[in-house]
Amino acid sequence: MLLEIKNIDTYYGRARALENVSLGIEEKSLVTILGANGSGKSTLLNTISGILKPAKGTMIFEGQPISSLSTDAIVKLGISQCPEGRRLFPEMTVMQNLRLGAYVRRADREGVEKDVERVCEFFPVLRERRDQFAGTMSGGEQQMLAIGRALMCRPKLLLLDEPSLGLAPLVVAKIFEVIQEINQSGTAICLVEQNASMAIKIASKGYVLESGTIVLAGTREELQEDPKVKKAYLGV
């Protein structure tokens, strides 16, 4: 198991956002987290990446406890997050934003430049826009840049938070196509996504969060056939 989470609780102040959450992500797998707004999906990703600390429970990544580690230490181990809202630096160029994603391995200049090329193979538009300020790009291009930046630290596990939010259908299709390519290249992915139908279609496994608690877990086929999932998330 690449990442194993056991019985974690996470709080915002005194408010409990996650309660007794357990899940597992295997190497090179693609796992989706479903749930309504406010169910705890982003909190879960922020807890995995160290932005939030669990009040109880354990998180083990490649056999190593990470619950108490700093975010930069977790990134160095191989977990990278592409946050909801992209969080780019708008007055920096595409290339500057990409290279910032490799900050933890900035001494490896040759490797960083190879990874810039790898990201541009996934998203050719970033090569075309290399000297453009991120803030002047379209929403879809910014999302591609945000995912590319998250790839620059060579993650073993990529956390994606709502990558299709606010994007046109054709752009969404392209984003999902590349997400699959990234996964097939060997990177495990944990995908939080409002477009449940597309998320389930490309995932190997999924979990459903309600009010900070996992209420359902299953394979792609099990989720697609579950009556509650059909009604709440697939509109069937």
SULKA-V831545 format. One record per helix or strand. SS is the DSSP state (H for helix, E for strand). FROM is the first residue (numbers start at 1). LEN is the number of residues. If there is no record, write none. Layout:
{{SS:FROM:LEN} {SS:FROM:LEN}}
This chain:
{{E:3:10} {E:15:11} {E:30:5} {H:41:8} {E:56:6} {E:64:2} {H:71:7} {E:79:4} {E:93:1} {H:94:7} {H:103:3} {H:109:14} {H:124:5} {E:133:1} {H:134:3} {H:139:13} {E:157:5} {H:169:16} {E:188:5} {H:196:7} {E:205:6} {E:213:7} {H:220:6} {H:227:8}}
